[in-house]
């Protein structure tokens, strides 16, 4: 295959999430109406619990709305509404790929239809997706970033190394993606430097996204506070009672 053909094959691999055999629903959402939001990637499954200004919850790569069960309940306990959804290509949502730009587009359409949105809480890949939305004018009052990567390029390089794919192919894949998405190839969430009041949380034993990502983001965002913990790994941190209490205090 040519370099371009290999690059496009790499793009399909890294931008195509693997679905679970059985989809999950957050326990607090079982009796809540499921909305189907029309987007260019297909229908996006979304749920709103509560009335008034809501907290939009953005899960990570190959995850789904069920991540947010403890946080949805904690917000409901003090009367704060929440809006959860499955990213394109995830959970109950349609679509095959999930580039950050597509995730950001879905976020904006959900905010328009199920808002008003007062704050956003993200986990992992949800951070860069929110960064793309901010660059396009999305402006919540507050943002909490849990275990945020600065970008998703590391996964491209890791996969290429495992498969014996040359760095030339990786760089070409990034160029193609950037050109087709109308973006710069070296997107960096830290460089977004949003002035919105932001809480950045990360566990120092996270083996999926190094905690230094959060440190760099907090250092460059002018109104960001960094909270580091340990022993919670990459996903557990989003469901830890202490972390949830800190987030609820922040968004409230």
PASEBA-1860 file (N, C-alpha, C; in nm, 3 decimals):
! residues 252
1> XXXXXXXX> 0.084/-0.120/0.000/0.000/0.000/0.000/0.087/0.125/0.000 ~ 0.033/0.232/-0.058/0.103/0.359/-0.057/0.099/0.418/0.084 ~ 0.179/0.521/0.105/0.180/0.588/0.236/0.042/0.643/0.270 ~ -0.026/0.703/0.170/-0.159/0.757/0.196/-0.259/0.647/0.231 ~ -0.251/0.535/0.164/-0.342/0.424/0.193/-0.318/0.370/0.335 ~ -0.190/0.357/0.371/-0.158/0.312/0.507/-0.205/0.415/0.610 ~ -0.188/0.543/0.576/-0.230/0.649/0.669/-0.380/0.646/0.692 ~ -0.457/0.626/0.585/-0.603/0.622/0.600/-0.647/0.497/0.677
9> XXXXXXXX> -0.576/0.386/0.658/-0.606/0.265/0.734/-0.579/0.288/0.883 ~ -0.469/0.359/0.912/-0.438/0.391/1.051/-0.544/0.482/1.110 ~ -0.589/0.581/1.034/-0.695/0.670/1.080/-0.821/0.593/1.116 ~ -0.861/0.500/1.029/-0.982/0.421/1.057/-0.966/0.343/1.187 ~ -0.847/0.292/1.211/-0.824/0.212/1.332/-0.832/0.297/1.458 ~ -0.763/0.410/1.459/-0.755/0.488/1.582/-0.880/0.572/1.606 ~ -0.959/0.596/1.502/-1.080/0.676/1.519/-1.207/0.591/1.528 ~ -1.193/0.459/1.526/-1.310/0.371/1.533/-1.314/0.301/1.668
17> XXXXXXXX> -1.403/0.343/1.757/-1.412/0.276/1.888/-1.471/0.137/1.876 ~ -1.432/0.050/1.966/-1.487/-0.086/1.971/-1.605/-0.087/2.068 ~ -1.720/-0.125/2.019/-1.841/-0.124/2.101/-1.848/-0.246/2.193 ~ -1.915/-0.228/2.306/-1.944/-0.339/2.395/-2.052/-0.428/2.333 ~ -2.049/-0.555/2.367/-2.150/-0.648/2.314/-2.288/-0.612/2.367 ~ -2.294/-0.560/2.489/-2.422/-0.522/2.550/-2.410/-0.380/2.603 ~ -2.498/-0.291/2.558/-2.489/-0.152/2.598/-2.539/-0.132/2.741 ~ -2.484/-0.027/2.806/-2.514/-0.001/2.947/-2.587/0.131/2.963
25> XXXXXXXX> -2.663/0.139/3.071/-2.734/0.262/3.104/-2.705/0.297/3.250 ~ -2.674/0.421/3.278/-2.651/0.464/3.415/-2.775/0.439/3.499 ~ -2.758/0.387/3.618/-2.871/0.351/3.704/-2.969/0.467/3.725 ~ -2.921/0.591/3.750/-3.016/0.701/3.772/-3.091/0.743/3.645 ~ -3.052/0.686/3.530/-3.117/0.724/3.404/-3.216/0.619/3.353 ~ -3.233/0.510/3.427/-3.317/0.400/3.378/-3.461/0.442/3.353 ~ -3.511/0.535/3.433/-3.650/0.578/3.416/-3.660/0.716/3.352 ~ -3.551/0.759/3.289/-3.546/0.890/3.225/-3.563/0.873/3.074
33> XXXXXXXX> -3.633/0.965/3.011/-3.654/0.957/2.866/-3.522/0.962/2.791 ~ -3.505/0.873/2.694/-3.388/0.876/2.607/-3.421/0.961/2.485 ~ -3.341/1.063/2.462/-3.358/1.149/2.345/-3.265/1.100/2.235 ~ -3.304/1.121/2.112/-3.219/1.090/1.998/-3.193/1.220/1.924 ~ -3.071/1.270/1.938/-3.033/1.398/1.881/-2.971/1.375/1.743 ~ -3.028/1.438/1.643/-2.978/1.422/1.506/-2.848/1.499/1.488 ~ -2.745/1.430/1.437/-2.616/1.493/1.407/-2.568/1.438/1.273 ~ -2.466/1.499/1.212/-2.412/1.448/1.086/-2.359/1.306/1.096
41> XXXXXXXX> -2.324/1.260/1.216/-2.273/1.124/1.233/-2.384/1.024/1.263 ~ -2.509/1.070/1.272/-2.620/0.983/1.307/-2.686/1.030/1.436 ~ -2.779/0.950/1.486/-2.851/0.987/1.608/-2.766/0.962/1.732 ~ -2.764/1.062/1.820/-2.688/1.053/1.945/-2.786/1.032/2.060 ~ -2.762/0.929/2.140/-2.848/0.900/2.255/-2.809/0.992/2.370 ~ -2.910/1.059/2.427/-2.885/1.153/2.536/-3.000/1.149/2.636 ~ -2.968/1.184/2.760/-3.065/1.182/2.868/-3.051/1.308/2.952 ~ -3.163/1.364/2.992/-3.162/1.478/3.085/-3.236/1.438/3.211
49> XXXXXXXX> -3.170/1.457/3.326/-3.236/1.432/3.454/-3.241/1.563/3.531 ~ -3.362/1.609/3.562/-3.378/1.731/3.639/-3.413/1.850/3.551 ~ -3.454/1.957/3.615/-3.495/2.080/3.547/-3.394/2.190/3.573 ~ -3.395/2.290/3.484/-3.309/2.406/3.501/-3.171/2.388/3.443 ~ -3.080/2.481/3.471/-2.942/2.471/3.420/-2.879/2.337/3.458 ~ -2.815/2.273/3.362/-2.766/2.137/3.382/-2.615/2.127/3.368 ~ -2.561/2.017/3.419/-2.420/1.982/3.402/-2.412/1.880/3.289 ~ -2.338/1.911/3.184/-2.319/1.820/3.071/-2.203/1.726/3.102
57> XXXXXXXX> -2.226/1.594/3.089/-2.128/1.493/3.125/-2.075/1.427/2.998 ~ -1.942/1.432/2.979/-1.879/1.384/2.856/-1.782/1.272/2.890 ~ -1.819/1.148/2.855/-1.737/1.032/2.890/-1.616/1.019/2.798 ~ -1.534/0.918/2.824/-1.411/0.898/2.748/-1.422/0.792/2.639 ~ -1.307/0.762/2.580/-1.298/0.670/2.468/-1.340/0.529/2.508 ~ -1.427/0.469/2.428/-1.479/0.334/2.450/-1.544/0.318/2.587 ~ -1.608/0.423/2.633/-1.686/0.421/2.756/-1.829/0.460/2.719 ~ -1.909/0.498/2.816/-2.047/0.537/2.786/-2.107/0.611/2.904
65> XXXXXXXX> -2.236/0.640/2.893/-2.305/0.718/2.995/-2.298/0.657/3.135 ~ -2.281/0.524/3.143/-2.286/0.456/3.272/-2.173/0.500/3.366 ~ -2.066/0.556/3.310/-1.957/0.607/3.393/-2.007/0.704/3.498 ~ -2.112/0.777/3.464/-2.154/0.891/3.545/-2.260/0.858/3.650 ~ -2.291/0.733/3.672/-2.397/0.698/3.769/-2.379/0.767/3.905 ~ -2.263/0.755/3.970/-2.250/0.819/4.102/-2.261/0.971/4.097 ~ -2.206/1.033/3.993/-2.211/1.179/3.984/-2.352/1.229/3.955 ~ -2.425/1.161/3.867/-2.564/1.200/3.840/-2.646/1.197/3.968
73> XXXXXXXX> -2.629/1.091/4.048/-2.703/1.079/4.174/-2.664/1.189/4.272 ~ -2.533/1.217/4.280/-2.486/1.321/4.372/-2.539/1.458/4.333 ~ -2.543/1.486/4.204/-2.598/1.614/4.158/-2.748/1.622/4.186 ~ -2.819/1.513/4.162/-2.964/1.511/4.185/-2.997/1.532/4.332 ~ -2.910/1.481/4.420/-2.934/1.493/4.564/-2.941/1.638/4.609 ~ -2.873/1.729/4.536/-2.877/1.870/4.576/-2.952/1.954/4.472 ~ -3.030/1.886/4.387/-3.118/1.956/4.296/-3.053/2.012/4.171 ~ -2.939/1.957/4.132/-2.873/2.003/4.010/-2.903/1.904/3.897
81> XXXXXXXX> -2.948/1.955/3.785/-2.981/1.871/3.670/-2.854/1.826/3.599 ~ -2.864/1.714/3.528/-2.751/1.664/3.451/-2.800/1.617/3.313 ~ -2.710/1.629/3.216/-2.734/1.578/3.082/-2.619/1.485/3.047 ~ -2.650/1.359/3.022/-2.549/1.260/2.984/-2.580/1.215/2.841 ~ -2.478/1.168/2.773/-2.498/1.117/2.637/-2.388/1.018/2.604 ~ -2.411/0.939/2.499/-2.308/0.850/2.447/-2.245/0.916/2.325 ~ -2.113/0.923/2.323/-2.042/0.983/2.212/-2.074/0.910/2.081 ~ -2.051/0.973/1.966/-2.069/0.902/1.839/-1.989/0.772/1.837
89> XXXXXXXX> -2.052/0.666/1.788/-1.984/0.537/1.782/-1.974/0.466/1.915 ~ -2.041/0.516/2.017/-2.035/0.457/2.152/-2.175/0.427/2.203 ~ -2.185/0.328/2.290/-2.310/0.301/2.359/-2.430/0.290/2.267 ~ -2.535/0.366/2.299/-2.660/0.362/2.223/-2.659/0.458/2.103 ~ -2.550/0.532/2.084/-2.544/0.628/1.974/-2.503/0.564/1.843 ~ -2.546/0.625/1.733/-2.507/0.577/1.602/-2.369/0.631/1.565 ~ -2.319/0.585/1.451/-2.189/0.630/1.403/-2.084/0.522/1.416 ~ -1.979/0.536/1.338/-1.869/0.439/1.342/-1.741/0.499/1.397
97> XXXXXXXX> -1.716/0.626/1.369/-1.593/0.690/1.413/-1.625/0.798/1.516 ~ -1.520/0.841/1.585/-1.541/0.943/1.688/-1.418/1.033/1.700 ~ -1.393/1.111/1.597/-1.289/1.212/1.606/-1.331/1.318/1.707 ~ -1.236/1.385/1.774/-1.274/1.489/1.871/-1.365/1.596/1.812 ~ -1.342/1.630/1.685/-1.426/1.732/1.622/-1.571/1.686/1.611 ~ -1.593/1.557/1.581/-1.729/1.504/1.573/-1.794/1.500/1.711 ~ -1.714/1.463/1.811/-1.766/1.462/1.948/-1.806/1.602/1.992 ~ -1.724/1.701/1.955/-1.754/1.840/1.990/-1.882/1.887/1.923
105> XXXXXXXX> -1.901/1.847/1.799/-2.022/1.884/1.726/-2.145/1.825/1.794 ~ -2.134/1.699/1.836/-2.245/1.636/1.908/-2.273/1.709/2.039 ~ -2.168/1.748/2.110/-2.185/1.822/2.236/-2.265/1.950/2.214 ~ -2.229/2.025/2.113/-2.295/2.153/2.089/-2.443/2.133/2.056 ~ -2.473/2.030/1.975/-2.613/2.007/1.939/-2.695/1.959/2.058 ~ -2.633/1.879/2.144/-2.702/1.835/2.266/-2.727/1.954/2.357 ~ -2.628/2.043/2.369/-2.644/2.161/2.453/-2.757/2.250/2.402 ~ -2.768/2.261/2.270/-2.874/2.343/2.213/-3.013/2.284/2.239
113> XXXXXXXX> -3.023/2.151/2.233/-3.155/2.089/2.242/-3.195/2.049/2.385 ~ -3.097/2.021/2.470/-3.128/1.976/2.605/-3.078/2.072/2.713 ~ -3.031/2.189/2.671/-2.983/2.289/2.765/-3.099/2.353/2.842 ~ -3.069/2.458/2.921/-2.940/2.526/2.925/-2.832/2.445/2.997 ~ -2.708/2.459/2.947/-2.594/2.392/3.009/-2.514/2.494/3.088 ~ -2.498/2.467/3.216/-2.427/2.560/3.304/-2.280/2.521/3.320 ~ -2.252/2.390/3.329/-2.116/2.342/3.351/-2.095/2.213/3.274 ~ -1.969/2.176/3.257/-1.933/2.053/3.187/-1.835/1.974/3.273
121> XXXXXXXX> -1.856/1.843/3.281/-1.761/1.753/3.346/-1.719/1.650/3.243 ~ -1.589/1.631/3.226/-1.539/1.538/3.125/-1.446/1.434/3.187 ~ -1.433/1.322/3.117/-1.335/1.222/3.155/-1.251/1.186/3.034 ~ -1.120/1.184/3.048/-1.027/1.136/2.946/-1.050/1.205/2.812 ~ -1.083/1.127/2.707/-1.104/1.180/2.572/-1.209/1.291/2.568 ~ -1.299/1.291/2.666/-1.398/1.398/2.673/-1.334/1.535/2.689 ~ -1.210/1.539/2.742/-1.140/1.666/2.758/-1.105/1.729/2.625 ~ -1.027/1.660/2.539/-1.000/1.716/2.406/-1.126/1.746/2.326
129> XXXXXXXX> -1.228/1.661/2.337/-1.354/1.687/2.267/-1.412/1.822/2.312 ~ -1.408/1.848/2.442/-1.457/1.974/2.494/-1.369/2.090/2.448 ~ -1.238/2.066/2.437/-1.147/2.168/2.386/-1.185/2.212/2.246 ~ -1.219/2.116/2.162/-1.263/2.149/2.026/-1.392/2.231/2.030 ~ -1.483/2.195/2.120/-1.609/2.270/2.132/-1.583/2.413/2.179 ~ -1.490/2.431/2.271/-1.456/2.565/2.318/-1.401/2.651/2.206 ~ -1.319/2.592/2.121/-1.262/2.666/2.008/-1.370/2.710/1.910 ~ -1.483/2.642/1.913/-1.593/2.675/1.822/-1.700/2.760/1.890
137> XXXXXXXX> -1.668/2.814/2.007/-1.759/2.908/2.071/-1.842/2.856/2.187 ~ -1.831/2.727/2.219/-1.904/2.672/2.333/-1.849/2.736/2.461 ~ -1.937/2.783/2.550/-1.889/2.859/2.665/-1.972/2.833/2.791 ~ -1.952/2.719/2.858/-2.019/2.695/2.985/-1.957/2.783/3.094 ~ -2.023/2.790/3.208/-1.973/2.872/3.319/-1.850/2.810/3.384 ~ -1.850/2.678/3.400/-1.739/2.608/3.464/-1.714/2.475/3.394 ~ -1.589/2.426/3.406/-1.551/2.299/3.346/-1.469/2.219/3.446 ~ -1.499/2.090/3.459/-1.415/1.999/3.537/-1.360/1.893/3.442
145> XXXXXXXX> -1.228/1.884/3.434/-1.160/1.788/3.347/-1.101/1.678/3.433 ~ -1.148/1.555/3.413/-1.095/1.440/3.488/-1.002/1.361/3.397 ~ -0.878/1.341/3.440/-0.778/1.262/3.367/-0.769/1.303/3.220 ~ -0.752/1.432/3.192/-0.754/1.476/3.052/-0.621/1.457/2.980 ~ -0.622/1.398/2.863/-0.501/1.399/2.779/-0.493/1.533/2.706 ~ -0.374/1.574/2.674/-0.359/1.700/2.599/-0.408/1.681/2.455 ~ -0.397/1.560/2.403/-0.443/1.527/2.269/-0.448/1.375/2.258 ~ -0.478/1.323/2.138/-0.488/1.178/2.124/-0.376/1.120/2.038
153> XXXXXXXX> -0.275/1.199/2.012/-0.169/1.153/1.921/-0.090/1.035/1.977 ~ -0.077/1.027/2.110/0.001/0.919/2.169/-0.054/0.783/2.129 ~ -0.185/0.770/2.124/-0.245/0.641/2.087/-0.207/0.605/1.943 ~ -0.200/0.705/1.856/-0.161/0.678/1.718/-0.021/0.617/1.714 ~ 0.072/0.678/1.788/0.210/0.630/1.787/0.222/0.493/1.854 ~ 0.146/0.471/1.963/0.150/0.342/2.031/0.101/0.231/1.939 ~ -0.012/0.256/1.871/-0.066/0.155/1.781/0.030/0.129/1.665 ~ 0.088/0.236/1.610/0.181/0.221/1.499/0.302/0.138/1.539
161> XXXXXXXX> 0.351/0.161/1.660/0.467/0.084/1.707/0.431/-0.063/1.722 ~ 0.312/-0.091/1.778/0.269/-0.230/1.795/0.255/-0.302/1.661 ~ 0.209/-0.230/1.559/0.182/-0.290/1.429/0.299/-0.279/1.331 ~ 0.408/-0.218/1.377/0.524/-0.202/1.289/0.502/-0.101/1.178 ~ 0.419/0.000/1.204/0.390/0.104/1.105/0.492/0.217/1.121 ~ 0.542/0.268/1.010/0.647/0.370/1.015/0.594/0.504/1.065 ~ 0.685/0.586/1.119/0.647/0.718/1.167/0.601/0.807/1.052 ~ 0.653/0.783/0.932/0.608/0.861/0.816/0.457/0.844/0.794
169> XXXXXXXX> 0.410/0.720/0.815/0.267/0.693/0.797/0.186/0.764/0.906 ~ 0.237/0.764/1.029/0.167/0.832/1.139/0.156/0.981/1.110 ~ 0.267/1.041/1.071/0.265/1.184/1.042/0.171/1.217/0.927 ~ 0.168/1.131/0.827/0.077/1.153/0.714/-0.069/1.139/0.758 ~ -0.096/1.043/0.848/-0.231/1.026/0.900/-0.277/1.152/0.973 ~ -0.188/1.210/1.050/-0.220/1.333/1.123/-0.249/1.447/1.026 ~ -0.171/1.455/0.919/-0.192/1.559/0.820/-0.327/1.544/0.751 ~ -0.360/1.420/0.715/-0.488/1.394/0.647/-0.604/1.428/0.740
177> XXXXXXXX> -0.595/1.384/0.864/-0.702/1.413/0.959/-0.720/1.563/0.978 ~ -0.607/1.634/0.997/-0.615/1.778/1.019/-0.675/1.849/0.898 ~ -0.635/1.808/0.778/-0.685/1.872/0.656/-0.835/1.849/0.640 ~ -0.880/1.727/0.666/-1.021/1.694/0.647/-1.109/1.752/0.758 ~ -1.049/1.771/0.876/-1.126/1.827/0.988/-1.114/1.978/0.996 ~ -1.026/2.035/0.911/-1.005/2.179/0.912/-0.933/2.226/1.036 ~ -0.840/2.143/1.086/-0.771/2.172/1.211/-0.621/2.163/1.195 ~ -0.551/2.215/1.294/-0.406/2.201/1.296/-0.372/2.061/1.345
185> XXXXXXXX> -0.271/2.000/1.285/-0.239/1.860/1.315/-0.194/1.839/1.460 ~ -0.137/1.941/1.521/-0.081/1.923/1.655/-0.171/1.985/1.762 ~ -0.300/1.951/1.763/-0.392/2.002/1.864/-0.341/1.970/2.003 ~ -0.346/2.069/2.091/-0.298/2.054/2.228/-0.401/2.119/2.320 ~ -0.464/2.040/2.405/-0.567/2.093/2.493/-0.510/2.201/2.585 ~ -0.385/2.187/2.626/-0.324/2.289/2.711/-0.321/2.424/2.641 ~ -0.294/2.422/2.510/-0.282/2.546/2.434/-0.415/2.615/2.412 ~ -0.527/2.545/2.435/-0.658/2.610/2.424/-0.668/2.724/2.525
193> XXXXXXXX> -0.608/2.703/2.642/-0.594/2.808/2.744/-0.724/2.884/2.768 ~ -0.832/2.812/2.790/-0.961/2.875/2.811/-0.961/2.957/2.941 ~ -1.024/3.076/2.938/-1.034/3.157/3.060/-1.146/3.112/3.153 ~ -1.224/3.013/3.113/-1.334/2.964/3.196/-1.279/2.902/3.324 ~ -1.349/2.923/3.435/-1.306/2.864/3.562/-1.308/2.712/3.548 ~ -1.194/2.649/3.578/-1.176/2.507/3.547/-1.111/2.434/3.664 ~ -1.158/2.312/3.687/-1.100/2.221/3.785/-1.041/2.103/3.709 ~ -0.913/2.074/3.731/-0.845/1.965/3.661/-0.805/1.861/3.764
201> XXXXXXXX> -0.855/1.737/3.747/-0.830/1.632/3.845/-0.760/1.514/3.779 ~ -0.661/1.458/3.847/-0.586/1.347/3.789/-0.526/1.262/3.900 ~ -0.523/1.131/3.878/-0.457/1.039/3.971/-0.315/1.013/3.923 ~ -0.219/1.020/4.012/-0.079/1.011/3.973/-0.039/0.869/3.933 ~ -0.125/0.770/3.959/-0.094/0.633/3.916/-0.168/0.596/3.788 ~ -0.224/0.696/3.718/-0.296/0.673/3.594/-0.197/0.618/3.490 ~ -0.223/0.494/3.442/-0.131/0.434/3.346/-0.181/0.448/3.202 ~ -0.293/0.519/3.183/-0.345/0.544/3.048/-0.312/0.685/3.000
209> XXXXXXXX> -0.322/0.781/3.090/-0.290/0.920/3.060/-0.202/0.974/3.174 ~ -0.079/1.012/3.144/0.012/1.058/3.248/-0.040/1.185/3.314 ~ -0.022/1.195/3.445/-0.076/1.308/3.520/-0.013/1.441/3.477 ~ 0.103/1.435/3.414/0.166/1.559/3.368/0.082/1.630/3.262 ~ -0.007/1.556/3.194/-0.101/1.619/3.101/-0.187/1.721/3.176 ~ -0.242/1.678/3.288/-0.327/1.767/3.369/-0.247/1.886/3.421 ~ -0.125/1.861/3.463/-0.041/1.970/3.514/-0.018/2.076/3.407 ~ 0.012/2.031/3.284/0.037/2.126/3.175/-0.089/2.207/3.143
217> XXXXXXXX> -0.204/2.140/3.142/-0.330/2.209/3.115/-0.357/2.314/3.223 ~ -0.344/2.275/3.349/-0.371/2.366/3.459/-0.275/2.485/3.459 ~ -0.152/2.462/3.417/-0.053/2.570/3.413/-0.084/2.673/3.305 ~ -0.145/2.628/3.195/-0.168/2.719/3.082/-0.308/2.779/3.080 ~ -0.404/2.718/3.150/-0.538/2.775/3.157/-0.540/2.876/3.272 ~ -0.570/3.002/3.247/-0.550/3.106/3.349/-0.635/3.093/3.473 ~ -0.751/3.028/3.466/-0.838/3.016/3.583/-0.860/2.870/3.622 ~ -0.752/2.791/3.610/-0.761/2.648/3.640/-0.696/2.614/3.773
225> XXXXXXXX> -0.758/2.519/3.842/-0.702/2.464/3.966/-0.671/2.317/3.944 ~ -0.552/2.273/3.983/-0.511/2.134/3.967/-0.528/2.059/4.098 ~ -0.595/1.944/4.092/-0.612/1.857/4.208/-0.555/1.720/4.173 ~ -0.448/1.682/4.240/-0.386/1.552/4.218/-0.418/1.458/4.333 ~ -0.441/1.331/4.298/-0.462/1.228/4.399/-0.379/1.107/4.357 ~ -0.393/0.997/4.428/-0.316/0.877/4.393/-0.399/0.754/4.428 ~ -0.374/0.646/4.356/-0.440/0.520/4.385/-0.575/0.501/4.319 ~ -0.614/0.592/4.231/-0.747/0.582/4.167/-0.739/0.546/4.020
233> XXXXXXXX> -0.619/0.534/3.964/-0.606/0.491/3.826/-0.671/0.586/3.727 ~ -0.710/0.531/3.612/-0.763/0.616/3.505/-0.915/0.631/3.511 ~ -0.988/0.524/3.537/-1.135/0.533/3.532/-1.198/0.547/3.670 ~ -1.142/0.481/3.770/-1.202/0.484/3.903/-1.214/0.625/3.959 ~ -1.122/0.713/3.917/-1.123/0.849/3.969/-1.256/0.919/3.939 ~ -1.320/0.884/3.827/-1.446/0.949/3.791/-1.563/0.902/3.876 ~ -1.543/0.795/3.955/-1.650/0.742/4.038/-1.614/0.740/4.187 ~ -1.500/0.797/4.220/-1.456/0.803/4.360/-1.541/0.904/4.438
241> XXXXXXXX> -1.581/0.866/4.559/-1.670/0.951/4.638/-1.608/1.087/4.668 ~ -1.481/1.088/4.707/-1.416/1.215/4.737/-1.404/1.306/4.616 ~ -1.371/1.248/4.502/-1.360/1.326/4.378/-1.497/1.381/4.340 ~ -1.600/1.299/4.352/-1.735/1.343/4.317/-1.778/1.458/4.408 ~ -1.749/1.448/4.536/-1.785/1.557/4.628/-1.716/1.687/4.588 ~ -1.590/1.675/4.547/-1.515/1.795/4.505/-1.575/1.856/4.379 ~ -1.615/1.772/4.286/-1.674/1.821/4.162/-1.810/1.885/4.187 ~ -1.892/1.821/4.270/-2.024/1.877/4.301/-2.010/2.014/4.366
249> XXXX> -1.916/2.029/4.460/-1.892/2.159/4.522/-1.852/2.262/4.416 ~ -1.770/2.220/4.323/-1.719/2.311/4.220/-1.830/2.358/4.126 ~ -1.909/2.265/4.074/-2.011/2.306/3.977/-2.129/2.376/4.044 ~ -2.147/2.352/4.172/-2.258/2.415/4.244/-2.227/2.558/4.282
END
